[in-house]
Amino acid sequence: MKKIIRLTLALALAATAGQGAQAASFGYTDGSCGRDNIFRRGTGKAQGMAIRIGKEKLALLKGCTISAVEFVSGSANAANKKLRVFVGASLTDSPLASDSVSIRKANKWQTATLTSPYTITGNEEELYVGYTATINSTYRMLSADMSADFEGCCYVYNDGTWEDTYGLGVGGVNLRAVIDGAPAYTDLIVKPLSLSGYFKSGTQYEVETQVFNAGTETVSSMDFGYNISGQEGEVYSYTGLALQPGQAKTITLPFVSRTGNRELTLSVNATGVNGDGKEADTSDNQCEASAFFYPESMERMLLVENFTGQDCSNCPAGHATLHQALEQWGLPVASVSHHFGYYPDKFTMDDDTKYSWFYGAGSIYAPAVTVNRTVNPLVGAVPVFGASGLKTGDVLATMTYVQEKTQPYVSLNLETAYDKDSRQLKVKLQILPHTDMPTGQTLFNVFITQDSIRARQSAGGTNYVHNSVFRGTLTGNAWGLLADLKPGQVTTWETTYTLPDSIESDYYSKNNVEYGDTDCPYTQSDPGQMKVVAFVAAYDNSSCLNNPVYNCTVADFGASHTQTGFATAISGVERDAAPAASLRVEGRRIVAGGNVDRMEVFDLQGRQTGAEVGAAGVYIVRLTAGGRTVSRKVAVR
C-alpha cells in the first residue's frame, strides 16, 4: 500500500511585470480559491487572516513599497460588506498602514490599494500583512489553498487571538502583499514538511514536496538532497529546469519504516541554485520533520457520538443518513447516541446534558454528530455538526480527516466478564501509549450502551428501534478519569458494575416529571444487547475544541477485545519511543524540559547558535535523551 502525502508549495514571490525593479506579489498560496477552500476558526464574529514576512525577505526588499493587499474572502456577508486590510510590525499592536475596503465578491481574488503605502526599511524583524472583519457567526470567511501547511507564516483569527495555521491542514492563506520595486534576483523556497499524520510501519509512503521559484529570475539548475534520521540519502541533480517565477517543481521521496514504535526524521535541502552563491536568500532552502511509525498491525477505532431525541421529527432520517455514512466508511466505529440534542426524554442521562458542551456556540439541536470530538476545519468551527452536515457528507469528511491527520497514540485492551445470576459486570481496561501524549491532560472513559430498544419516536412511530443508546458511565462522571500515561507503560483500571433490571432517565427522576404509561421513563436493561465502550482522549475544560479522542474500543457484555497494536507491543516488538522532552521559548531563548541530556540549536543554514538565538526565525533543535536523538523545529517570534 502506498500513501501520497501532498505537500504542495504555495506562491511566495512572483514577478508580475518587466525586468529589474518591478511589482511582485508575496504570499504563501498557490492562488486556489472557491467554495471548497473556505473555513473558519472559533465561534465569534471577528474574523481575519494574515501572512508573516520574515527578516531575511525584508532585508532583500529594502526600499521596496507594500502598495496593496490581494485577498480572497469566503463570504461577502461582513458588516457593511467591508473588511480592513493592514500592514503591521505585529498582529497585536496598532498597524503601520490600514484601509477599509469593500468586498466586491466572495471566493474571488481582489486587490485593495493602500492609501498610505508602507516602505520597507530592511531593518524590520518581521512584518504582517492581513485583514480583519466582522461577520455573521454562521458564515465561513477564511480562505486558503488547502495545500500543505507552513509554519510561522500564515495566521487566522480565532476567538480573540491570532493562531498559526500550521497543523490545521489548510495550507497557505489566500492573501498576498503587492510589493513595488522588487529587484531582480534568484530565490528558491522549499516548503516546510508536515508529517503529522498517522503512519504504520511496513507501509511504503511517498512524500511529495515541492520547490518553488520565489524570485524574479528563471531557475535553471539545482541539487535536491534528502536523508532519513541521519542515514545517507539521495541527491537529485537537475539541469535545464527552466523553472519560471511563480512555478513549482514536485519531487517525490520514499518514506518507510520496517519496525513500529519509532520516530523517523525526514530532512530535505536544496543547494546549488543556478550555481553556488547565486541565490539571494537560502534561509528557506532546507527543512525537516519527524513522523512516528506505529506497529504494522496497529488497530484504530473512531468514536461517533450522535445527539438525538424522541421528540425530534428529523432524527429518523438523520439516523438513516448516518447509518449509510458508516456503511460507506467501512472502518471500525464505536457508536453512542446521546438523548439530549433536542428535548430530554426517557433515555436522557445526567451525563448526556453535560456533553451538549461540545456544541460550542450554545445551540442545542438534533440530529447532530461528532467524530472523535475533533474539529475538522474544513467542516465547521466546533466538534458537533448538524443535519446539513450529515446530508453533505461532512461526517465522512471528518472521519477521513481524523484517520489521516491525527494519531491514535495508544492501544487498548478491554476485558469484561458478566455473571447472569448476580448481574455483575467486571471490567478491566488497559492502556498502552506508543509515544508521548500530545497534551497536558489525558483521560479515559468507559460508557455502557444498549441496542434494539423499541420505543416511541417522533416521525418514527411507537415501535421505533433505538440503537447505541447511552446508558451512563462506569467511571462515575461524564468526563472520565485523568491518567498519567507514559510510552511503553501499561495503565490498568478495573471496576465492578451491577446492572439493574431497568435504567431510569435521570431527567425524569431528578425533575419529578410526570409521564403516561406510553412513555415510561424506565427502560428494561437487556445484557444481551449491551456494550462497553472505552476510549482515551485529551481533556481541556476551557475549550470544547481541545478534547479529541485518540483511540477507542468496544466489547459486548461478557466479551473482550485486545487491539492488535496492544498485543504486538506487549509481546516484545522493538520499542523506540521518543524521549520524554518538551521545548518552550522564553523571549529569544529556547529552553528544554523533561529528561533531556543534551540540547543543540541550529539555524536553517546549519550553523550552531546555542540556546540564546538572538533573532526571530525558525530553528532546528536536536535533543538527546535516554540514548536517543530527535530533532524538533521551533519558531522564535
BALOVEX-968907 format. One record per residue (C-alpha): x, y, z; residue in one letter. Coordinates in steps of 0.25 Angstrom, whole numbers, padded with zeros to 4 digits, always signed. Layout:
% residues N
XYZA/...
***
This chain:
% residues 637
+0000+0000+0000M/+0005+0014-0004K/+0000+0027+0002K/+0003+0040-0004I/+0005+0052+0005I/+0003+0064-0004R/+0012+0076+0001L/+0009+0086-0009T/+0017+0098-0008L/+0010+0111-0010A/+0012+0125-0017L/+0023+0132-0010A/+0029+0144-0018L/+0025+0144-0033A/+0029+0155-0042A/+0017+0162-0050T/+0024+0171-0060A/+0037+0175-0066G/+0052+0173-0063Q/+0060+0178-0052G/+0051+0186-0041A/+0037+0182-0043Q/+0024+0179-0036A/+0022+0166-0029A/+0012+0158-0020S/+0017+0152-0007F/+0009+0141-0001G/+0009+0126+0003Y/-0003+0122-0006T/-0003+0115-0020D/-0016+0124-0023G/-0026+0113-0022S/-0040+0119-0017C/-0054+0115-0017G/-0065+0109-0008R/-0057+0097-0005D/-0045+0106+0000N/-0053+0113+0011I/-0053+0111+0026F/-0054+0118+0040R/-0048+0117+0053R/-0055+0119+0066G/-0070+0124+0068T/-0068+0139+0069G/-0072+0149+0059K/-0058+0155+0058A/-0050+0148+0047Q/-0037+0151+0040G/-0025+0145+0033M/-0010+0150+0031A/+0003+0146+0026I/+0017+0148+0032R/+0029+0153+0024I/+0042+0149+0031G/+0054+0157+0034K/+0062+0151+0022E/+0052+0155+0012K/+0050+0169+0017L/+0065+0171+0016A/+0065+0167+0002L/+0053+0176-0001L/+0059+0188+0006K/+0054+0201-0001G/+0042+0194-0007C/+0028+0198-0004T/+0016+0190+0000I/+0005+0197-0008S/-0007+0188-0008A/-0012+0175-0002V/-0018+0164-0010E/-0028+0155-0003F/-0040+0145-0004V/-0052+0146+0005S/-0060+0133+0006G/-0073+0141+0009S/-0077+0156+0006A/-0086+0156+0017N/-0077+0164+0026A/-0082+0177+0033A/-0085+0187+0023N/-0079+0177+0013K/-0065+0183+0017K/-0052+0178+0023L/-0040+0185+0028R/-0026+0182+0021V/-0014+0185+0029F/+0002+0185+0030V/+0008+0184+0044G/+0020+0180+0052A/+0012+0170+0060S/-0002+0165+0060L/-0006+0172+0073T/+0000+0186+0072D/-0006+0197+0064S/-0004+0195+0049P/+0007+0203+0041L/-0003+0205+0030A/-0018+0201+0028S/-0030+0203+0020D/-0045+0200+0020S/-0049+0193+0007V/-0061+0187+0001S/-0063+0172-0002I/-0068+0172-0017R/-0070+0157-0018K/-0068+0145-0010A/-0057+0134-0014N/-0050+0143-0024K/-0037+0150-0023W/-0038+0165-0022Q/-0028+0176-0019T/-0028+0186-0008A/-0019+0198-0011T/-0013+0205+0002L/-0015+0220+0002T/-0002+0221+0010S/+0007+0210+0005P/+0018+0205+0014Y/+0033+0206+0010T/+0041+0194+0015I/+0054+0199+0023T/+0061+0186+0023G/+0063+0187+0038N/+0050+0181+0042E/+0050+0168+0050E/+0037+0164+0043E/+0024+0170+0036L/+0010+0165+0036Y/+0000+0167+0025V/-0014+0163+0026G/-0029+0167+0028Y/-0039+0167+0039T/-0055+0167+0038A/-0067+0165+0046T/-0076+0155+0040I/-0089+0147+0044N/-0084+0135+0052S/-0091+0125+0042T/-0082+0129+0031Y/-0068+0124+0027R/-0060+0135+0023M/-0045+0130+0023L/-0040+0125+0010S/-0027+0116+0007A/-0021+0108-0004D/-0023+0095+0004M/-0009+0090+0001S/+0001+0087+0012A/+0003+0096+0024D/+0014+0106+0026F/+0020+0108+0040E/+0021+0122+0045G/+0016+0128+0032C/+0001+0129+0032C/-0009+0133+0043Y/-0024+0133+0045V/-0032+0140+0056Y/-0039+0130+0066N/-0048+0136+0077D/-0039+0147+0082G/-0025+0142+0078T/-0017+0141+0065W/-0014+0126+0062E/-0003+0120+0054D/-0010+0111+0043T/+0002+0101+0044Y/-0005+0088+0047G/-0019+0091+0042L/-0017+0085+0029G/-0022+0097+0021V/-0009+0101+0014G/-0005+0115+0010G/-0016+0126+0013V/-0021+0133+0001N/-0015+0147+0004L/-0003+0154-0003R/+0005+0167-0001A/+0007+0175-0014V/+0022+0180-0014I/+0026+0191-0023D/+0041+0192-0027G/+0045+0177-0025A/+0059+0175-0030P/+0063+0164-0040A/+0068+0152-0032Y/+0068+0137-0031T/+0061+0131-0019D/+0056+0116-0017L/+0047+0112-0006I/+0046+0098+0000V/+0032+0097+0007K/+0033+0092+0021P/+0030+0078+0022L/+0017+0073+0030S/+0018+0059+0035L/+0008+0060+0046S/-0001+0049+0040G/-0004+0034+0044Y/+0008+0025+0039F/+0009+0010+0040K/+0022+0002+0039S/+0023-0007+0027G/+0015+0003+0018T/+0022+0010+0007Q/+0019+0024+0007Y/+0023+0035-0003E/+0025+0049+0001V/+0022+0059-0010E/+0029+0072-0007T/+0031+0084-0016Q/+0042+0095-0018V/+0036+0108-0023F/+0043+0119-0031N/+0040+0131-0021A/+0049+0140-0029G/+0049+0148-0041T/+0059+0141-0050E/+0058+0127-0056T/+0063+0115-0048V/+0071+0106-0058S/+0078+0097-0048S/+0079+0092-0034M/+0083+0080-0025D/+0072+0074-0016F/+0076+0064-0005G/+0069+0057+0006Y/+0072+0047+0017N/+0064+0039+0028I/+0069+0040+0042S/+0083+0044+0038G/+0085+0032+0029Q/+0091+0035+0016E/+0081+0038+0006G/+0080+0042-0009E/+0083+0055-0016V/+0076+0058-0029Y/+0083+0068-0038S/+0074+0076-0048Y/+0079+0084-0060T/+0071+0090-0071G/+0060+0093-0062L/+0054+0106-0068A/+0046+0108-0055L/+0040+0121-0057Q/+0036+0131-0046P/+0023+0126-0039G/+0025+0112-0044Q/+0027+0099-0035A/+0034+0086-0037K/+0029+0074-0030T/+0039+0064-0024I/+0035+0050-0019T/+0042+0044-0008L/+0041+0030-0002P/+0038+0029+0013F/+0036+0016+0020V/+0040+0009+0034S/+0041-0006+0035R/+0039-0006+0050T/+0028+0000+0058G/+0028+0009+0071N/+0039+0018+0066R/+0041+0032+0061E/+0048+0036+0047L/+0052+0049+0043T/+0052+0053+0028L/+0062+0065+0025S/+0062+0071+0011V/+0071+0082+0005N/+0072+0090-0008A/+0086+0095-0012T/+0094+0100-0024G/+0082+0108-0029V/+0087+0114-0042N/+0101+0111-0037G/+0107+0113-0023D/+0106+0127-0017G/+0095+0131-0027K/+0083+0131-0018E/+0079+0143-0011A/+0072+0136+0001D/+0076+0122+0005T/+0069+0123+0019S/+0057+0115+0014D/+0064+0104+0006N/+0064+0093+0016Q/+0055+0087+0026C/+0052+0074+0033E/+0040+0068+0040A/+0038+0056+0049S/+0027+0045+0048A/+0024+0034+0058F/+0022+0020+0052F/+0012+0011+0059Y/+0013-0005+0058P/+0009-0010+0045E/-0003-0017+0052S/-0008-0005+0059M/-0023-0004+0061E/-0031+0008+0062R/-0046+0011+0064M/-0053+0024+0063L/-0063+0029+0073L/-0076+0034+0067V/-0086+0041+0076E/-0100+0044+0071N/-0108+0055+0078F/-0123+0051+0077T/-0137+0051+0084G/-0150+0044+0084Q/-0157+0057+0080D/-0148+0060+0068C/-0156+0058+0056S/-0144+0060+0047N/-0136+0049+0054C/-0141+0036+0048P/-0136+0042+0034A/-0123+0047+0041G/-0121+0033+0047H/-0122+0026+0033A/-0113+0036+0027T/-0103+0034+0038L/-0104+0019+0036H/-0101+0020+0021Q/-0089+0028+0024A/-0084+0018+0034L/-0086+0007+0024E/-0079+0015+0013Q/-0067+0018+0023W/-0065+0003+0025G/-0055+0004+0036L/-0057+0001+0051P/-0066+0011+0058V/-0072+0011+0072A/-0086+0018+0072S/-0092+0025+0084V/-0106+0032+0084S/-0107+0043+0094H/-0122+0047+0096H/-0121+0062+0099F/-0119+0068+0085G/-0134+0073+0085Y/-0142+0071+0097Y/-0139+0062+0109P/-0147+0048+0108D/-0148+0035+0114K/-0133+0031+0111F/-0127+0044+0115T/-0116+0042+0126M/-0110+0053+0134D/-0096+0052+0127D/-0104+0054+0113D/-0107+0068+0117T/-0092+0071+0120K/-0088+0066+0106Y/-0096+0077+0100S/-0084+0086+0103W/-0078+0081+0090F/-0088+0089+0082Y/-0079+0101+0086G/-0088+0113+0082A/-0098+0109+0092G/-0109+0104+0081S/-0115+0090+0084I/-0121+0083+0072Y/-0123+0069+0066A/-0119+0061+0059P/-0104+0064+0061A/-0091+0057+0061V/-0077+0058+0066T/-0066+0049+0061V/-0055+0047+0071N/-0059+0060+0077R/-0050+0066+0067T/-0051+0079+0059V/-0050+0078+0044N/-0046+0092+0040P/-0052+0089+0026L/-0065+0086+0032V/-0069+0094+0044G/-0064+0103+0056A/-0068+0093+0067V/-0067+0078+0068P/-0082+0076+0066V/-0089+0078+0053F/-0104+0076+0050G/-0113+0070+0040A/-0108+0078+0028S/-0094+0073+0031G/-0100+0058+0030L/-0106+0061+0017K/-0094+0068+0010T/-0084+0057+0015G/-0077+0065+0026D/-0077+0053+0035V/-0070+0045+0024L/-0060+0056+0022A/-0057+0057+0037T/-0055+0042+0038M/-0045+0043+0027T/-0039+0055+0033Y/-0037+0048+0047V/-0032+0036+0041Q/-0021+0042+0033E/-0018+0055+0040K/-0018+0050+0055T/-0010+0040+0062Q/-0017+0029+0072P/-0005+0030+0081Y/-0010+0018+0090V/-0015+0003+0088S/-0025-0002+0097L/-0029-0016+0104N/-0043-0017+0109L/-0047-0029+0116E/-0061-0031+0122T/-0068-0043+0130A/-0083-0044+0132Y/-0090-0052+0143D/-0104-0055+0139K/-0109-0058+0153D/-0103-0047+0161S/-0104-0037+0148R/-0090-0033+0152Q/-0081-0028+0141L/-0066-0027+0143K/-0058-0018+0134V/-0043-0017+0132K/-0037-0006+0123L/-0022-0006+0120Q/-0016+0006+0112I/-0002+0005+0105L/+0003+0018+0100P/+0013+0016+0088H/+0019+0030+0089T/+0018+0043+0097D/+0003+0048+0099M/+0002+0062+0092P/-0006+0069+0102T/-0004+0073+0117G/-0016+0065+0122Q/-0021+0052+0117T/-0033+0044+0122L/-0040+0031+0119F/-0055+0028+0120N/-0064+0015+0120V/-0078+0016+0115F/-0089+0006+0114I/-0099+0006+0103T/-0111-0002+0099Q/-0117-0006+0085D/-0130-0011+0080S/-0139-0003+0090I/-0153-0001+0084R/-0160+0012+0088A/-0167+0024+0083R/-0160+0033+0073Q/-0166+0045+0066S/-0167+0042+0051A/-0163+0028+0054G/-0175+0022+0061G/-0178+0016+0075T/-0169+0004+0072N/-0156+0010+0067Y/-0143+0003+0069V/-0133+0012+0077H/-0119+0007+0076N/-0106+0010+0083S/-0113+0018+0094V/-0104+0024+0104F/-0108+0017+0118R/-0097+0024+0127G/-0082+0024+0130T/-0075+0014+0138L/-0064+0024+0143T/-0074+0031+0151G/-0074+0045+0144N/-0077+0050+0130A/-0062+0053+0126W/-0055+0041+0131G/-0043+0040+0140L/-0029+0046+0137L/-0017+0037+0134A/-0002+0039+0135D/+0001+0032+0122L/+0016+0028+0119K/+0021+0022+0106P/+0022+0007+0108G/+0016+0006+0121Q/+0002+0000+0123V/-0008+0007+0131T/-0019-0003+0137T/-0033+0001+0142W/-0043-0009+0148E/-0057-0007+0153T/-0070-0016+0156T/-0084-0011+0152Y/-0097-0017+0156T/-0107-0016+0144L/-0121-0012+0149P/-0133-0019+0144D/-0137-0005+0137S/-0130+0008+0135I/-0138+0021+0139E/-0136+0034+0131S/-0128+0044+0141D/-0136+0055+0135Y/-0150+0049+0139Y/-0144+0045+0153S/-0137+0058+0156K/-0149+0067+0151N/-0160+0059+0156N/-0166+0059+0142V/-0180+0053+0141E/-0182+0042+0130Y/-0192+0034+0124G/-0192+0019+0122D/-0188+0020+0107T/-0175+0027+0111D/-0170+0021+0124C/-0156+0026+0127P/-0151+0013+0131Y/-0144+0004+0121T/-0142-0011+0123Q/-0128-0014+0122S/-0124-0026+0114D/-0110-0030+0116P/-0110-0038+0102G/-0112-0024+0095Q/-0102-0016+0103M/-0088-0012+0100K/-0076-0006+0108V/-0069+0006+0100V/-0055+0010+0105A/-0047+0022+0100F/-0035+0031+0103V/-0036+0046+0100A/-0030+0059+0103A/-0036+0068+0114Y/-0038+0083+0114D/-0049+0089+0121N/-0047+0103+0116S/-0050+0099+0101S/-0059+0089+0094C/-0048+0090+0083L/-0037+0083+0090N/-0043+0070+0095N/-0040+0060+0083P/-0042+0045+0085V/-0029+0037+0081Y/-0034+0023+0081N/-0045+0015+0086C/-0051+0000+0086T/-0064-0007+0089V/-0068-0021+0094A/-0081-0027+0097D/-0085-0030+0112F/-0076-0043+0115G/-0067-0041+0103A/-0053-0035+0102S/-0045-0029+0091H/-0030-0027+0090T/-0025-0017+0080Q/-0014-0023+0071T/-0005-0011+0074G/-0006-0014+0089F/-0003-0029+0087A/+0008-0027+0077T/+0015-0016+0086A/+0014-0025+0099I/+0020-0037+0092S/+0033-0030+0091G/+0034-0023+0077V/+0045-0013+0077E/+0041+0000+0085R/+0048+0012+0081D/+0039+0023+0086A/+0042+0038+0086A/+0049+0043+0099P/+0040+0050+0109A/+0045+0064+0105A/+0038+0077+0103S/+0042+0091+0097L/+0038+0105+0101R/+0042+0119+0096V/+0045+0130+0107E/+0048+0143+0099G/+0059+0139+0090R/+0064+0127+0098R/+0060+0112+0095I/+0058+0104+0107V/+0057+0089+0108A/+0049+0082+0119G/+0048+0067+0123G/+0059+0057+0123N/+0068+0063+0113V/+0083+0060+0114D/+0087+0070+0103R/+0081+0081+0094M/+0087+0087+0081E/+0081+0098+0074V/+0084+0101+0059F/+0079+0112+0049D/+0073+0108+0036L/+0087+0109+0029Q/+0092+0098+0039G/+0100+0107+0048R/+0100+0104+0062Q/+0095+0116+0070T/+0093+0112+0085G/+0080+0113+0093A/+0081+0129+0092E/+0077+0130+0078V/+0077+0145+0077G/+0068+0147+0065A/+0054+0143+0061A/+0053+0131+0052G/+0051+0116+0051V/+0062+0108+0057Y/+0065+0093+0058I/+0067+0087+0072V/+0074+0074+0074R/+0070+0067+0087L/+0078+0055+0093T/+0071+0047+0104A/+0071+0033+0108G/+0081+0029+0098G/+0073+0034+0086R/+0074+0047+0078T/+0062+0054+0072V/+0060+0067+0065S/+0049+0078+0066R/+0046+0091+0059K/+0044+0103+0067V/+0039+0117+0063A/+0044+0128+0071V/+0036+0141+0069R/
***
